[in-house]
Amino acid sequence: MKKQLFAGLVTLGAVSMLCGFDSAQTADTISSQMSEAVAAANSASAAITANLDAGVDISDGATTSTLGLNASGNLSYDAVLDPLSMKMEGSYEFSMLGEGQSQSMQLYLVPDETGAYKSYSYLEDAATGEGTWYLQEGMAVEAQELTDLVKSASENMGGFTDLGIELTLAPEAADVDGTECYLLTATIDSASISSLLEKTSAITGEDLTADEDIALALSVLDGIALNVEYYVDTTTFLPVKMHMDLNSSDFSTIEALLTSATGMAAAEGAPESTVGLTVNDASLDIVMSYDTVSEITVPEEAVASAQSIDLAAEAEMTAELAESEAADLAAEVAETEAVTEAVTE
């Protein structure tokens, strides 16, 4: 009896840990509830990480040399949505043939006492590692549009369904750092894009697939597959994480185009020359949270040291420079015409 009671308690405990997961949900119902949850949020945060580890293999038929290509970057933002204020920080590293560069930035966008916006931006010199703060005031920012953009950046799943891209709901819950989530997946490839174009053509009455540029783009994308994983909190229906990668793609079509474009197609009887593309990782991860930020505060260092940027003066200077260059060009043309006329006479 005690064993049965203990087993029952263990089973009940296991079930309670998954109480948020509802097997009756579908990708559409989750998307709808997620949109409502995001719309009700007062703040949004995200940490975005991108990575590229690839190489271009160039072969003359006898030997092969590899051009390494590596890049990584991260971007994080906090946004209070009413009234809108934002903080963004990011950095990137890029290397090719052993030569690399890196840079970091910061940006604060806050309203001023007049209702306009001012931004404090920090740009780092890649060579010295030192940076400078800049202040831009009196900015006419469409706050509502930017707020909608921040929210929609977290609602890409809804965007996928709007585009007719099929999302598959996993039959079991997924765990993201202790948070129980619905897992939705999709693969976006040339076939799904073609299907989307056909649906759009049926609505508009215009055959988009007949456009030569679109047809060329689809041919280039042949074999490319964007894998998407979307994690949504089973309790709050707020998005938690998104992962995208190209790691299962077939790049043979792009390799053939690169070979052709670089003129490396083998002549008759000559060793085969090719350009190959190796992609070890091409991925993007976004971790999201909501209602965790109450205020955006500009650092004291930025307020104290920022160099003011006068947009009106810059615009006037640019206009004067353009006018001067146009006058110089007109003078050169007139002089050339005079010389030509003199020679002709």
C-alpha positions as CSV (number, residue, x, y, z in Angstrom):
1,M,0.0,0.0,0.0
2,K,2.8,2.4,0.9
3,K,4.6,1.5,-2.3
4,Q,1.4,2.2,-4.3
5,L,1.0,5.6,-2.5
6,F,4.6,6.5,-3.2
7,A,4.3,5.6,-6.9
8,G,1.1,7.6,-7.1
9,L,2.8,10.7,-5.6
10,V,5.8,10.4,-7.9
11,T,3.5,10.1,-10.9
12,L,1.4,13.1,-9.7
13,G,4.6,15.1,-9.2
14,A,5.8,14.3,-12.7
15,V,2.5,15.3,-14.2
16,S,2.4,18.5,-12.3
17,M,5.8,19.5,-13.7
18,L,4.2,19.4,-17.2
19,C,0.9,20.9,-16.3
20,G,1.4,23.8,-18.7
21,F,1.8,21.6,-21.8
22,D,-1.6,21.2,-23.5
23,S,-1.6,18.5,-26.2
24,A,-4.8,20.0,-27.7
25,Q,-2.9,23.2,-28.7
26,T,-1.9,23.7,-32.4
27,A,0.7,25.9,-34.0
28,D,-2.1,28.3,-35.0
29,T,-3.6,28.6,-31.5
30,I,-0.1,29.0,-29.9
31,S,0.7,31.7,-32.4
32,S,-2.5,33.6,-31.7
33,Q,-2.1,33.5,-27.9
34,M,1.6,34.4,-28.2
35,S,0.6,37.6,-30.2
36,E,-1.8,38.6,-27.4
37,A,0.8,38.0,-24.7
38,V,3.5,40.0,-26.5
39,A,1.0,42.9,-27.1
40,A,0.3,43.1,-23.4
41,A,4.0,43.3,-22.4
42,N,5.4,46.5,-21.0
43,S,9.0,45.8,-21.8
44,A,11.0,43.5,-24.0
45,S,14.6,42.2,-24.0
46,A,16.6,40.0,-26.3
47,A,20.1,38.6,-26.6
48,I,21.1,37.7,-30.2
49,T,24.1,35.6,-31.1
50,A,25.2,34.9,-34.7
51,N,28.0,32.6,-35.8
52,L,29.6,31.7,-39.1
53,D,32.3,29.1,-39.5
54,A,33.0,28.5,-43.2
55,G,35.6,28.0,-45.8
56,V,36.0,28.4,-49.5
57,D,38.0,25.6,-51.1
58,I,39.7,26.5,-54.4
59,S,41.1,23.6,-56.4
60,D,43.0,23.7,-59.7
61,G,42.6,19.9,-60.1
62,A,45.9,19.1,-58.5
63,T,46.0,21.1,-55.2
64,T,43.4,22.7,-53.0
65,S,43.7,25.8,-50.9
66,T,41.2,26.9,-48.3
67,L,40.1,30.4,-47.6
68,G,38.9,30.4,-44.1
69,L,35.9,32.7,-43.2
70,N,34.9,33.2,-39.6
71,A,32.5,35.7,-38.1
72,S,30.6,36.0,-34.8
73,G,28.5,38.7,-33.4
74,N,26.2,39.5,-30.5
75,L,23.6,42.1,-29.9
76,S,21.4,42.7,-26.9
77,Y,18.6,45.1,-26.3
78,D,16.3,46.3,-23.6
79,A,13.2,48.3,-24.5
80,V,10.6,49.9,-22.3
81,L,7.6,50.3,-24.5
82,D,5.5,53.1,-23.1
83,P,6.9,55.6,-23.4
84,L,9.5,54.1,-25.7
85,S,13.2,54.0,-24.6
86,M,15.9,51.6,-25.7
87,K,19.3,50.3,-24.9
88,M,21.4,48.3,-27.4
89,E,24.9,46.8,-27.1
90,G,26.7,44.7,-29.6
91,S,30.0,43.6,-30.9
92,Y,31.4,41.5,-33.8
93,E,34.5,39.7,-34.9
94,F,35.5,38.8,-38.4
95,S,38.5,37.0,-39.8
96,M,39.6,35.9,-43.3
97,L,43.0,34.6,-44.3
98,G,44.2,35.0,-40.8
99,E,43.4,38.7,-40.8
100,G,40.6,39.9,-38.6
101,Q,38.9,42.9,-37.1
102,S,36.4,43.5,-34.3
103,Q,34.3,46.3,-33.1
104,S,31.7,47.1,-30.4
105,M,28.9,49.6,-30.1
106,Q,26.3,50.9,-27.6
107,L,23.2,52.9,-28.2
108,Y,20.7,54.5,-25.9
109,L,17.5,56.1,-27.2
110,V,15.4,58.1,-24.7
111,P,12.7,60.7,-24.8
112,D,13.5,64.3,-23.8
113,E,11.3,66.8,-22.0
114,T,9.8,68.1,-25.3
115,G,8.6,64.6,-26.5
116,A,11.3,64.4,-29.1
117,Y,14.1,61.8,-28.7
118,K,17.8,61.9,-28.2
119,S,20.3,59.2,-28.7
120,Y,23.7,58.5,-27.1
121,S,25.9,56.2,-29.3
122,Y,29.3,54.8,-28.5
123,L,31.5,53.6,-31.4
124,E,34.8,51.9,-30.7
125,D,37.9,52.3,-32.9
126,A,38.8,48.8,-34.0
127,A,42.5,49.7,-34.2
128,T,43.0,51.3,-30.8
129,G,40.1,49.8,-28.9
130,E,39.1,53.3,-27.7
131,G,35.7,54.8,-28.3
132,T,33.8,58.0,-28.3
133,W,30.3,58.9,-27.2
134,Y,28.1,61.0,-29.5
135,L,24.9,62.8,-28.7
136,Q,22.1,63.4,-31.2
137,E,19.2,65.5,-30.1
138,G,15.8,66.6,-31.5
139,M,15.2,63.3,-33.3
140,A,11.8,62.8,-34.8
141,V,11.3,59.2,-34.0
142,E,8.0,57.4,-34.8
143,A,7.8,55.8,-31.4
144,Q,4.8,53.6,-32.1
145,E,6.3,52.2,-35.3
146,L,9.5,51.4,-33.4
147,T,7.6,49.9,-30.6
148,D,5.7,47.7,-33.1
149,L,9.0,46.7,-34.6
150,V,10.4,45.6,-31.2
151,K,7.4,43.5,-30.6
152,S,7.3,42.0,-34.1
153,A,10.9,41.1,-33.7
154,S,9.8,38.6,-31.1
155,E,6.8,37.4,-33.1
156,N,8.6,35.9,-36.1
157,M,6.6,32.7,-35.6
158,G,3.4,34.7,-36.3
159,G,5.2,36.1,-39.4
160,F,6.0,32.5,-40.6
161,T,2.3,31.5,-40.4
162,D,1.2,34.6,-42.1
163,L,3.5,33.7,-45.0
164,G,2.0,30.3,-45.3
165,I,5.1,28.5,-43.9
166,E,4.1,25.3,-42.1
167,L,5.1,25.0,-38.5
168,T,5.2,21.7,-36.7
169,L,4.4,21.4,-33.0
170,A,6.5,18.8,-31.1
171,P,4.4,16.2,-29.3
172,E,6.3,16.8,-26.0
173,A,7.4,19.8,-24.1
174,A,10.9,21.2,-24.4
175,D,13.0,22.6,-21.5
176,V,14.8,25.9,-21.9
177,D,16.8,26.7,-18.8
178,G,14.1,25.3,-16.6
179,T,11.1,26.8,-18.5
180,E,8.7,24.4,-20.0
181,C,8.0,25.3,-23.7
182,Y,6.1,24.4,-26.7
183,L,8.6,23.6,-29.5
184,L,7.6,24.6,-33.0
185,T,9.8,23.8,-36.0
186,A,9.9,24.7,-39.7
187,T,12.2,24.3,-42.7
188,I,12.2,27.1,-45.2
189,D,13.6,26.1,-48.6
190,S,13.2,27.0,-52.2
191,A,10.1,24.7,-52.4
192,S,8.3,26.5,-49.6
193,I,9.3,29.9,-51.1
194,S,7.9,28.7,-54.5
195,S,4.7,27.6,-52.8
196,L,4.5,31.0,-51.1
197,L,5.0,32.8,-54.5
198,E,2.3,30.6,-56.1
199,K,-0.2,31.5,-53.3
200,T,0.7,35.2,-53.7
201,S,0.3,35.0,-57.5
202,A,-3.2,33.5,-57.0
203,I,-4.2,36.4,-54.8
204,T,-2.7,39.2,-57.0
205,G,-3.4,37.6,-60.3
206,E,0.2,38.1,-61.4
207,D,2.5,35.2,-62.0
208,L,5.5,36.1,-59.9
209,T,7.3,32.8,-60.8
210,A,7.5,34.1,-64.4
211,D,9.8,37.0,-63.3
212,E,13.3,36.2,-64.5
213,D,15.0,37.7,-61.5
214,I,12.8,35.7,-59.1
215,A,13.4,32.6,-61.1
216,L,17.1,33.2,-60.9
217,A,17.0,33.8,-57.2
218,L,15.0,30.5,-56.7
219,S,17.6,28.6,-58.7
220,V,20.4,30.0,-56.5
221,L,18.5,29.0,-53.4
222,D,18.1,25.4,-54.6
223,G,19.4,23.2,-51.9
224,I,19.4,25.9,-49.2
225,A,17.4,25.0,-46.1
226,L,16.8,27.4,-43.2
227,N,15.9,25.3,-40.1
228,V,13.9,27.1,-37.5
229,E,13.2,26.2,-33.9
230,Y,10.8,28.3,-31.9
231,Y,10.2,27.9,-28.1
232,V,7.1,29.4,-26.4
233,D,6.4,29.3,-22.7
234,T,3.6,26.9,-22.0
235,T,2.2,29.1,-19.2
236,T,2.6,32.6,-20.4
237,F,2.7,32.0,-24.1
238,L,5.6,34.4,-24.4
239,P,8.4,33.5,-26.8
240,V,11.5,32.3,-25.0
241,K,14.0,31.3,-27.6
242,M,14.5,31.1,-31.4
243,H,17.2,29.2,-33.2
244,M,17.9,29.3,-37.0
245,D,20.6,27.7,-39.0
246,L,21.6,26.7,-42.5
247,N,23.6,23.7,-41.4
248,S,21.7,21.0,-43.3
249,S,21.9,22.9,-46.6
250,D,23.3,21.6,-49.9
251,F,25.5,24.3,-51.3
252,S,26.3,22.5,-54.6
253,T,24.3,25.0,-56.7
254,I,26.2,28.0,-55.2
255,E,29.5,26.2,-55.7
256,A,28.7,25.7,-59.4
257,L,27.9,29.4,-59.7
258,L,31.1,30.4,-57.9
259,T,33.1,28.1,-60.2
260,S,31.5,29.6,-63.2
261,A,31.7,33.2,-62.0
262,T,35.5,32.9,-61.3
263,G,36.2,31.4,-64.7
264,M,37.5,28.2,-63.2
265,A,35.5,25.8,-65.3
266,A,38.0,23.3,-66.7
267,A,39.1,23.6,-70.4
268,E,38.9,20.5,-72.5
269,G,41.5,18.0,-71.4
270,A,42.6,20.1,-68.5
271,P,42.3,19.1,-64.8
272,E,39.0,20.0,-63.3
273,S,39.1,23.3,-61.4
274,T,36.4,24.1,-58.8
275,V,35.3,26.3,-56.0
276,G,33.8,24.5,-53.0
277,L,32.0,25.9,-50.0
278,T,32.2,24.2,-46.6
279,V,29.9,25.5,-43.9
280,N,30.5,24.1,-40.5
281,D,28.1,26.4,-38.8
282,A,25.9,29.3,-39.9
283,S,23.4,30.0,-37.1
284,L,21.5,32.6,-35.2
285,D,20.1,32.3,-31.7
286,I,17.7,34.7,-30.0
287,V,16.9,34.5,-26.3
288,M,13.9,36.7,-25.3
289,S,12.3,37.9,-22.1
290,Y,9.5,40.3,-21.1
291,D,8.5,42.7,-18.3
292,T,12.0,42.4,-16.7
293,V,13.0,46.1,-17.4
294,S,11.4,49.1,-15.8
295,E,13.7,51.9,-16.8
296,I,16.5,52.7,-19.3
297,T,19.2,54.8,-17.7
298,V,22.0,56.5,-19.8
299,P,25.4,56.0,-18.3
300,E,26.9,59.0,-16.5
301,E,30.0,58.8,-18.7
302,A,27.9,59.1,-21.8
303,V,26.0,62.2,-20.5
304,A,29.2,63.8,-19.4
305,S,31.5,63.2,-22.4
306,A,29.2,62.8,-25.4
307,Q,30.1,65.0,-28.4
308,S,27.0,66.7,-29.8
309,I,26.1,66.0,-33.4
310,D,24.2,68.9,-35.1
311,L,22.1,67.3,-37.7
312,A,21.0,70.6,-39.3
313,A,24.6,71.8,-39.6
314,E,25.6,68.5,-41.1
315,A,22.8,68.6,-43.6
316,E,23.7,72.2,-44.5
317,M,27.4,71.4,-44.9
318,T,26.5,68.4,-47.1
319,A,24.3,70.5,-49.3
320,E,27.0,73.2,-49.6
321,L,29.6,70.5,-50.5
322,A,27.3,69.0,-53.1
323,E,26.6,72.5,-54.6
324,S,30.3,73.3,-54.7
325,E,31.1,70.0,-56.4
326,A,28.3,70.6,-58.9
327,A,29.7,74.0,-59.7
328,D,33.2,72.7,-60.1
329,L,31.9,70.0,-62.4
330,A,30.0,72.5,-64.5
331,A,33.1,74.7,-64.8
332,E,35.1,71.7,-66.0
333,V,32.5,70.8,-68.6
334,A,32.4,74.4,-69.8
335,E,36.2,74.5,-70.0
336,T,36.3,71.3,-72.0
337,E,33.6,72.5,-74.4
338,A,35.6,75.7,-74.9
339,V,38.8,73.9,-75.7
340,T,36.9,71.5,-78.0
341,E,35.3,74.4,-79.8
342,A,38.7,76.2,-80.2
343,V,40.3,73.1,-81.6
344,T,37.5,72.6,-84.1
345,E,37.7,76.1,-85.3
